[in-house]
Amino acid sequence: MITVSRKQFTLEEYNRLTELGFFESGERVELIRGDIITMAAKRTFHSVCNSLLLEELYILLRGKANIRGQEPIIIHPNSQPEPDVVIARKKEDNYLSSHPQVEDILLIIEIADSTLRFDREVKLSLYAEAGINDFWLFNLIDNQLETYNQPYQASNRKYNYRSQQIYLPNDIISIPHFSDIVLALEKFFF
């Protein structure tokens, strides 16, 4: 009988593979709970929504926070996802010394069309388990923004968020940690 086992990678191993050029140039991968995951190709709506959202956030939060688009964050012990958008605390070195970690993150935003199920099940659970308080999901399938906050661990040992709310394209929403700054959602849905 042949025994099959799965190799789980640590952050250090994953980053070493990247340094050694293990992944092809332009190959989009991320480390989720020790597994190296190939990221889905971005569709047109996803790319446009992401670009418009980043542009708007740069304008609204200039000098107040660090806005990162599709860049790694660190979730110990074995995850380095690349969310579509991260709003992180201002840091003097602009995260040159390390990618943002959980304590640096004010809001994570994922934009989902073909990845909706993965983002709702895998990424949402990962962010909740890490204790990231605010997570937004731009659901391009149903044309709505799903907001999640107050992470918790359910009795079945799964992680989720206590508070979940739906916003429609004609809504205006305050950005967490910046209650005086609002985002008009009509700009991001088509």
Secondary structure, DSSP 8 states (H G I E B T S, - for coil): ----------HHHHHHHHHTT-S-TT--EEEETTEEEE-----HHHHHHHHHHHHHHHHHHTTTSEEEES---BBTTTBB---SEEEE---TTTTSSS--BGGGEEEEEEEESTTHHHIIIIIHHHHHHHT--EEEEEETTTTEEEEEEEEEE-TTS-EEEEEEEEE-TT-EEEETTEEEEEEEGGGT--
